[in-house]
Structure formats: structure tokens, C-alpha cells
């Protein structure tokens, strides 16, 4: 299975937070699955950290690339095709980071690991 982790899923996984569903955790731990983390996630986390709206355990420097590498997660850079898809997305969701994750999932044929109730409106596969 090819997955794209929403920001909260990555954070909850790293923290061992029980808010992450057992299904999502099992899929993320399964080395047979290909788990991607968007540059949008790193960007969102960096902004929230700089504003004091987020605290991380482990910290940002340990997570990128350390935690990703240790878990076999693949950093997914943005591409022009992602932005082209983003332009065409209906405006169901106002969060720019989530919209980019949705566009990337559509272009790359990835299921999104998220509990965000607005994602299904985009007809992108969800795993939770």
C-alpha cells in the first residue's frame, strides 16, 4: 500500500499518541507499505513551531530526517504537477497544507492517513 501521512498522523505516530488509530499505526509500521511524508508537512510543522503553536517529541531536527529514515518513511517533494492539481481542487478545505497533501495524493495515487473529516470530500483514498 502506498500512503501519504497527514501532519497529525506523523506527529501522533512519533509521540506514540493513542489518538492515532490502531489501523493507521499498523499500516505505518508495516515495512511492506510505502509511507510518504510531504514537504508540506515539514513546512507546516516549521511554521507552527516558530509561532509557538506546536511542540514536538522528538524535536524537528531529530524528526527530519532521523525519524523518517528510521521508519523507512519517504520525504515527498513538491512538483509542478502537484500545484497544477491544487489549482483545480474544489475549495472544500481552507487549510493550504492539507490542500497540497490532497493534491499530492491525487497526483501520486496515494491513500492519505488522516482523520480529517474534510478529506473525503476530495474523493482521495483515506486510511484511518
Rosetta silent file (secondary structure, phi, psi, omega in degrees, C-alpha in Angstrom):
SEQUENCE: XXXXXXXXXXXXXXXXXXXXXXXXXXXXXXXXXXXXXXXXXXXXXXXXXXXXXXXXXXXXXXXXXXXXXXXXXXXXXXXXXXXXXXXXXXXXXXXXXXXXXXXXXXXXXXXXXXXXXXXXXXXXXXXX
SCORE:     score description
SCORE:     0.000 S_00000001
   1 L     0.000  139.364  179.213    0.000    0.000    0.000 S_00000001
   2 E  -105.993  120.640 -172.160    1.243    3.495   -0.873 S_00000001
   3 E  -123.142  150.724  171.813    0.438    6.058    1.812 S_00000001
   4 E  -122.614  120.651 -174.722    0.816    9.791    2.384 S_00000001
   5 E   -85.199  124.375  171.957    0.850   10.768    6.054 S_00000001
   6 L   -68.581  158.022 -174.702   -1.120   13.813    7.133 S_00000001
   7 H   -55.665  -47.307 -178.276    0.773   16.002    9.600 S_00000001
   8 H   -64.464  -33.573  179.253   -1.199   14.919   12.665 S_00000001
   9 H   -64.989  -42.884  178.559   -0.728   11.240   11.766 S_00000001
  10 H   -63.476  -47.233 -178.880    3.055   11.665   11.626 S_00000001
  11 H   -61.790  -48.244 -178.493    3.166   13.582   14.914 S_00000001
  12 H   -63.128  -37.235  176.934    0.881   11.116   16.711 S_00000001
  13 H   -60.966  -48.866 -177.447    2.915    8.184   15.374 S_00000001
  14 H   -65.672  -34.588 -179.079    6.175    9.690   16.649 S_00000001
  15 H   -82.208  -12.179 -172.955    4.681   10.577   20.034 S_00000001
  16 L    69.425   27.415 -176.684    3.019    7.186   20.491 S_00000001
  17 L   -69.841  128.198 -179.766   -0.235    9.122   20.875 S_00000001
  18 L   -68.712   -6.633  175.593   -3.279    6.841   21.280 S_00000001
  19 L   -67.799  -23.092  175.608   -5.281    9.252   19.089 S_00000001
  20 L   -72.865  125.643 -176.573   -3.659    7.534   16.101 S_00000001
  21 L   -62.575  150.180  176.221   -5.968    4.683   15.161 S_00000001
  22 H   -58.393  -35.691  178.553   -4.638    1.135   15.510 S_00000001
  23 H   -64.093  -45.575  179.685   -5.279    0.610   11.781 S_00000001
  24 H   -64.191  -45.708 -179.689   -3.234    3.682   10.860 S_00000001
  25 H   -60.398  -45.131 -179.600   -0.409    2.759   13.241 S_00000001
  26 H   -61.714  -41.640  179.594   -0.247   -0.803   11.908 S_00000001
  27 H   -65.394  -38.977 -179.812   -0.127    0.450    8.314 S_00000001
  28 H   -70.943  -31.166  179.530    2.627    2.941    9.165 S_00000001
  29 H   -81.681  -18.711 -177.423    4.659    0.268   10.960 S_00000001
  30 L   -74.149  108.969 -177.868    4.272   -2.258    8.127 S_00000001
  31 L   -66.844  -10.002  174.913    7.541   -2.114    6.167 S_00000001
  32 L   -77.424  -14.671  177.222    5.667   -3.624    3.217 S_00000001
  33 L   -93.515  150.600  177.796    3.859   -0.294    2.850 S_00000001
  34 E  -100.956  108.797 -177.251    5.407    2.744    1.236 S_00000001
  35 E  -104.387  122.815  179.986    4.871    5.710    3.604 S_00000001
  36 E  -108.148  147.296  174.258    5.446    9.212    2.256 S_00000001
  37 E  -124.928  123.003 -176.522    5.729   12.491    4.177 S_00000001
  38 E   -73.238  147.946  169.135    5.102   15.670    2.204 S_00000001
  39 H   -57.445  -27.735  177.447    7.372   18.677    2.231 S_00000001
  40 H   -61.833  -34.482  177.596    4.105   20.457    3.118 S_00000001
  41 H   -66.026  -45.992  178.163    4.140   18.597    6.452 S_00000001
  42 H   -61.777  -41.591 -179.984    7.669   19.773    7.238 S_00000001
  43 H   -64.093  -47.128  179.288    6.705   23.310    6.219 S_00000001
  44 H   -60.494  -44.925 -179.654    3.534   23.282    8.348 S_00000001
  45 H   -64.392  -42.028  179.744    5.409   21.952   11.356 S_00000001
  46 H   -61.494  -43.449  179.349    8.213   24.511   10.976 S_00000001
  47 H   -63.987  -47.633 -178.649    5.728   27.392   10.830 S_00000001
  48 H   -65.452  -35.531  175.870    3.760   26.153   13.853 S_00000001
  49 H   -64.605  -44.529 -177.896    6.980   25.578   15.820 S_00000001
  50 H   -66.556  -26.266  178.134    8.227   29.098   15.043 S_00000001
  51 L   -88.777   -4.615 -178.064    4.881   30.551   16.198 S_00000001
  52 L    76.745   17.070 -178.994    4.926   28.515   19.408 S_00000001
  53 L   -93.834   -0.577 -177.396    1.755   26.630   18.367 S_00000001
  54 L  -146.890  140.285  170.326    3.450   23.228   18.298 S_00000001
  55 L  -124.747  140.251 -177.042    5.854   21.260   20.445 S_00000001
  56 L  -121.237  142.431  169.759    7.446   18.090   19.162 S_00000001
  57 L  -133.055  107.514    1.953    8.884   14.997   20.791 S_00000001
  58 L   -73.538  170.384 -177.064   11.279   14.234   19.189 S_00000001
  59 L   -72.430  171.024 -174.719   12.227   17.725   18.021 S_00000001
  60 H   -56.296  -44.441 -177.246   12.127   18.855   14.397 S_00000001
  61 H   -64.179  -33.131  177.812   15.840   18.264   13.806 S_00000001
  62 H   -77.310  -32.144 -177.794   15.553   14.675   15.044 S_00000001
  63 H   -72.363  -42.315 -178.338   12.396   14.030   13.048 S_00000001
  64 H  -112.556  107.125    7.642   13.763   15.290    9.727 S_00000001
  65 H  -102.838   -1.978 -170.916   15.439   13.126    8.541 S_00000001
  66 H   -51.222  -59.311 -177.725   16.184   10.864   11.553 S_00000001
  67 H   -64.562  -39.784  178.862   12.724    9.564   12.493 S_00000001
  68 H   -60.609  -49.324 -179.542   11.696    9.380    8.851 S_00000001
  69 H   -61.615  -43.422 -177.559   14.777    7.355    7.937 S_00000001
  70 H   -62.164  -28.188 -178.240   14.455    5.070   10.981 S_00000001
  71 H  -102.530    2.164 -179.932   10.892    4.173    9.965 S_00000001
  72 L    73.885   19.633  178.826   11.516    3.949    6.230 S_00000001
  73 L   -78.884  143.839 -175.139    9.312    6.985    5.530 S_00000001
  74 E  -107.817  125.942  177.677    9.994    8.750    2.234 S_00000001
  75 E   -75.920  122.843 -176.987   10.093   12.553    2.028 S_00000001
  76 E  -100.450  107.697  177.932    7.859   13.603   -0.880 S_00000001
  77 L   -72.791  161.151  176.528    8.985   16.843   -2.516 S_00000001
  78 L   -81.188  150.183  178.996    6.536   19.116   -4.267 S_00000001
  79 L  -133.959  160.493  179.975    6.359   19.078   -8.053 S_00000001
  80 H   -57.100  -35.718  178.906    4.690   21.327  -10.597 S_00000001
  81 H   -61.516  -32.465  177.893    2.074   18.627  -11.240 S_00000001
  82 H   -66.534  -41.403 -179.977    1.043   18.886   -7.576 S_00000001
  83 H   -70.898  -35.323  176.295    0.458   22.635   -7.910 S_00000001
  84 H   -62.938  -41.254  177.412   -1.425   22.157  -11.168 S_00000001
  85 H   -67.006  -38.799  179.439   -3.746   19.690   -9.396 S_00000001
  86 H   -58.755  -40.945  179.538   -4.062   22.090   -6.441 S_00000001
  87 H   -59.474  -37.263 -175.333   -5.386   24.828   -8.742 S_00000001
  88 H   -85.042   -9.287 -177.882   -8.174   22.533   -9.929 S_00000001
  89 L   -67.986  137.928  171.452   -9.258   21.339   -6.462 S_00000001
  90 L   -64.879  160.979 -173.525  -12.670   22.492   -5.246 S_00000001
  91 L   -97.355   61.712  176.246  -12.489   24.619   -2.119 S_00000001
  92 L   -78.988  -26.388 -172.595  -13.898   22.205    0.482 S_00000001
  93 L  -128.323  130.953 -177.037  -10.928   22.718    2.780 S_00000001
  94 L   -90.622  -12.023 -176.959   -9.271   26.029    3.612 S_00000001
  95 L   -75.653  118.093 -175.897   -6.001   24.715    5.056 S_00000001
  96 H   -64.822  -32.392  179.787   -3.278   25.258    2.415 S_00000001
  97 H   -69.463  -43.924  178.643   -1.075   22.450    3.751 S_00000001
  98 H   -65.484  -38.228  178.808   -3.918   19.928    3.668 S_00000001
  99 H   -62.693  -39.199  178.252   -4.917   21.054    0.193 S_00000001
 100 H   -68.460  -40.467  176.757   -1.367   20.425   -1.035 S_00000001
 101 H   -60.335  -42.099  178.263   -1.322   16.991    0.636 S_00000001
 102 H   -62.470  -46.093  179.469   -4.610   16.164   -1.107 S_00000001
 103 H   -60.794  -43.445  179.295   -3.231   17.317   -4.474 S_00000001
 104 H   -63.396  -42.381  179.324   -0.087   15.235   -3.976 S_00000001
 105 H   -60.670  -41.822 -179.906   -2.127   12.171   -3.026 S_00000001
 106 H   -65.749  -47.235 -177.906   -4.220   12.514   -6.171 S_00000001
 107 H   -65.982  -40.979 -174.624   -1.239   13.007   -8.496 S_00000001
 108 H   -92.384    1.565 -178.410    0.873   10.251   -6.918 S_00000001
 109 L    55.732   54.329 -179.771   -2.038    7.804   -6.379 S_00000001
 110 L  -113.455  145.659  170.158   -1.510    7.651   -2.618 S_00000001
 111 E   -85.968  140.996 -178.284   -4.006    6.938    0.164 S_00000001
 112 E   -96.474  130.634  174.586   -3.911    9.587    2.894 S_00000001
 113 E   -89.354  103.829 -175.938   -3.502    8.565    6.519 S_00000001
 114 L  -160.084  154.608  170.724   -5.763   11.106    8.222 S_00000001
 115 L  -112.783   10.801  179.452   -8.778   11.522   10.455 S_00000001
 116 L   -64.778  120.689 -175.559   -9.571   14.950    8.978 S_00000001
 117 L   -70.429  -10.454 -179.247  -13.305   14.887    8.196 S_00000001
 118 L   -89.762  -16.438 -177.492  -12.895   17.204    5.193 S_00000001
 119 H   -62.958  -41.495 -177.704  -10.572   14.958    3.176 S_00000001
 120 H   -58.402  -24.541  178.819  -13.249   12.526    1.877 S_00000001
 121 H   -61.372  -19.508 -179.133  -14.942   15.394    0.003 S_00000001
 122 H   -92.505    2.756  179.114  -11.949   15.287   -2.363 S_00000001
 123 L    53.883   42.744  173.893  -12.507   11.640   -3.255 S_00000001
 124 L  -105.378  139.760  178.835   -8.991   10.713   -2.221 S_00000001
 125 L   -59.969  135.587 -178.461   -8.494    7.286   -0.610 S_00000001
 126 E  -118.167  139.478  170.768   -8.338    7.551    3.186 S_00000001
 127 E  -121.322  123.871  174.848   -6.830    5.124    5.659 S_00000001
 128 L  -152.744    0.000    0.000   -7.758    5.510    9.301 S_00000001
